[in-house]
Amino acid sequence: METEYTAHEYLEVEQNDAQFVDQSATNQYAIHQFRKQNTNNIDPIEIIVDIRSSIGCSAQTVYLQVLNRNSGSWETLDSNSTALPNQEFTLTGEVISNVSYYYSPSYWVAFRVYQYAWR
């Protein structure tokens, strides 16, 4: 990943406080990839992320995905194709069946949020 979060940024994005980690991209995908740890691999998986993009979602959809470790593929949980540029919006997702497919052996779940940045 091109943008490594600092320790301070990790704390900021963990809270719902309108703080965002900037990432720039031109003619490529801007991707924020992150993990969430649980204490087992049987609980349903829930995720809520607050997003803001300088590119309107009507121009390029923003996606929230989760990694299915069983198939090795990223699965879309939510997307937004209507938010205006620089407008804050929320993406949410839930996995309630075959949840063990999404957990690593140490109970981490991998997520990513991405948008194609054409400018």
LUMROPA-26274 format. One record per residue (C-alpha): x, y, z. Coordinates in steps of 0.5 Angstrom, whole numbers, plus 2048, in hexadecimal, padded with zeros to 3 digits. Each point is the difference from the previous one (the first is absolute). Layout:
N
+-----+-----+-----+
|  xx |  yy |  zz |
+-----+-----+-----+
|   X |   Y |   Z |
...
+-----+-----+-----+
//
This chain:
119
+-----+-----+-----+
|  xx |  yy |  zz |
+-----+-----+-----+
| 800 | 800 | 800 |
| 802 | 807 | 7FE |
| 7FE | 803 | 806 |
| 802 | 7FE | 807 |
| 7FC | 802 | 806 |
| 804 | 803 | 806 |
| 7FE | 7FE | 807 |
| 7FC | 807 | 801 |
| 7FC | 7FE | 7F9 |
| 7FF | 7F9 | 803 |
| 7FD | 804 | 806 |
| 7FC | 805 | 7FC |
| 7FD | 7FB | 7FB |
| 7FE | 7FB | 806 |
| 7FB | 806 | 803 |
| 7FA | 803 | 7FC |
| 803 | 807 | 801 |
| 800 | 803 | 7F9 |
| 807 | 7FF | 7FF |
| 803 | 7FD | 7F9 |
| 806 | 7FD | 7FE |
| 802 | 803 | 7F9 |
| 802 | 7FC | 7FA |
| 802 | 803 | 7F9 |
| 7FF | 7FC | 7FA |
| 800 | 802 | 7F8 |
| 7FD | 7FB | 7FB |
| 801 | 7FA | 805 |
| 7FC | 7FD | 806 |
| 800 | 804 | 807 |
| 800 | 7FA | 805 |
| 7FF | 800 | 807 |
| 801 | 7F9 | 803 |
| 800 | 7FE | 807 |
| 7FE | 7FB | 805 |
| 7FC | 7FE | 806 |
| 801 | 7FB | 805 |
| 7FB | 7FC | 804 |
| 801 | 7FB | 805 |
| 7FD | 7FA | 7FC |
| 7FE | 7FE | 7F9 |
| 7F9 | 7FF | 802 |
| 7FD | 807 | 801 |
| 7FD | 803 | 7FA |
| 804 | 806 | 7FD |
| 7FE | 807 | 800 |
| 803 | 806 | 7FE |
| 7FE | 808 | 7FF |
| 805 | 804 | 7FD |
| 7FF | 808 | 7FF |
| 803 | 802 | 7F9 |
| 801 | 807 | 7FC |
| 803 | 800 | 7F9 |
| 802 | 806 | 7FC |
| 7FD | 7FD | 7FA |
| 7F8 | 7FF | 800 |
| 7FE | 7F9 | 801 |
| 7FB | 801 | 7FA |
| 807 | 801 | 7FB |
| 803 | 7FA | 804 |
| 7FD | 7FB | 805 |
| 803 | 7FF | 806 |
| 800 | 7F9 | 803 |
| 801 | 7FC | 806 |
| 802 | 7F9 | 800 |
| 802 | 7FA | 804 |
| 805 | 7FB | 7FF |
| 7FD | 7F9 | 7FF |
| 806 | 7FC | 802 |
| 7FD | 7F9 | 7FE |
| 7FF | 802 | 7F9 |
| 806 | 806 | 800 |
| 7FB | 805 | 7FD |
| 7FE | 807 | 802 |
| 7F8 | 800 | 801 |
| 7FC | 807 | 800 |
| 7FC | 801 | 806 |
| 7FE | 807 | 7FF |
| 801 | 806 | 7FB |
| 7FE | 807 | 7FE |
| 7FF | 803 | 7F9 |
| 7FC | 806 | 803 |
| 805 | 804 | 805 |
| 802 | 807 | 7FD |
| 807 | 802 | 800 |
| 803 | 801 | 807 |
| 7F9 | 7FE | 804 |
| 801 | 7FB | 805 |
| 7FC | 7FA | 800 |
| 800 | 7F9 | 803 |
| 801 | 7F9 | 7FD |
| 7FE | 7FA | 805 |
| 801 | 7F8 | 7FF |
| 7FE | 7FA | 803 |
| 802 | 7F9 | 7FF |
| 7FB | 7FB | 804 |
| 801 | 7F9 | 7FC |
| 807 | 7FC | 7FF |
| 803 | 805 | 805 |
| 806 | 7FC | 801 |
| 802 | 801 | 7F8 |
| 802 | 807 | 802 |
| 804 | 7FF | 806 |
| 807 | 7FF | 800 |
| 803 | 7FB | 805 |
| 801 | 805 | 805 |
| 7F9 | 803 | 7FF |
| 802 | 806 | 7FC |
| 7FB | 802 | 7FA |
| 802 | 804 | 7FA |
| 7FD | 806 | 7FD |
| 801 | 805 | 7FB |
| 7FC | 807 | 7FD |
| 802 | 802 | 7F9 |
| 7FE | 805 | 7FB |
| 804 | 801 | 7F9 |
| 803 | 806 | 800 |
| 800 | 803 | 7F9 |
| 803 | 807 | 801 |
+-----+-----+-----+
//
